[in-house]
Amino acid sequence: MTQRVVVDEIGVWTEDAGHRLGWPWSEIQHVSVSALAPEEQRFRYVEVTHVSGEFMEIGETVDGFREAVRAISARAGRPAPDLDALRASDPMLEIWSAPTAGR
């Protein structure tokens, strides 16, 4: 089975060979997207950060990557970023952040 990413009403998960890893939204601090160099072979990835400071990186080669970015952005009420326009020189782009008191 190929690894895939799933974004649902519960949280963000990766699934591979029957194993499911990830966190519920209540435990996710923020989700960001970025690109690694070199520019001609850039590699895009999502970083999901747990409230404990732990994080998981999900690369663009994982099935469902682009759909996950769109779903996470929609959950935040934002348009999805143009992944093809991301450059390694760009700062990490936050696409979702946990609601905090006073917001």
Stockholm file with secondary structure:
# STOCKHOLM 1.0

chainA/1-103         MTQRVVVDEIGVWTEDAGHRLGWPWSEIQHVSVSALAPEEQRFRYVEVTHVSGEFMEIGETVDGFREAVRAISARAGRPAPDLDALRASDPMLEIWSAPTAGR
#=GR chainA/1-103 SS CCCEEEECSSEEEEEETTEEEEEEGGGEEEEEEEEESCGGGCEEEEEEEETTSCEEEEETTSBTHHHHHHHHHHHTTSCCCCGGGCCTTSCCEEEEECCCTTC
#=GC SS_cons         CCCEEEECSSEEEEEETTEEEEEEGGGEEEEEEEEESCGGGCEEEEEEEETTSCEEEEETTSBTHHHHHHHHHHHTTSCCCCGGGCCTTSCCEEEEECCCTTC
//
